[in-house]
């Protein structure tokens, strides 16, 4: 119950703007102001998203395809019914979402690239990290795969939510269809994130870790401040990038694991 309430509260706080989503390397002071968004980018609490519809749609398409590929790999590499069930949900959800993206792009005469052109060095490095993370997952089987995959999913969805919120804030003149799409994403992504967190918690329990973390305190996958960034499938256009491969995260984590306080 504690795990469920934490995840639900996390999503609720995010959408009321009560938590700073991006943490810089140095502690912020009350007088610190977020760096202004680059031209053509929208900013939300440190997360970035392109305001150009084509650029944003390409990033959503990239995320959808990445999530589908990882989930298909999970169906082959996992032996855990909860992980396989989550992966199937991701396949179904992101396949439907990607069809919506591609159908809308077609109505706007937009041809979307499968691999978006990086807007900056941060995105370039993040895309390389996405590839490395997928290659790592391809070498894992069973419980090691499950732990890596699910931890990455929590962080990746934190980052994706941040990108969508930035887009909602910055794309004020977007077509009605895109506004509807953004609203749907802002409703669905927190559900995915909570399901990933719950599934990861079951894996922790099975390993004797539990919700309080390992003895000595090294695992706490629910902290928004620590898990932002995730891995493949993470959003593109973020603030400081991540080693785990998300493209919209803040201070993310390698492989999606996070440190407890």
Beta strands, then each sheet from edge to edge (+ up, - down):
strand 1: 41-44
strand 2: 47-50
sheet 1: 1+ 2-
end
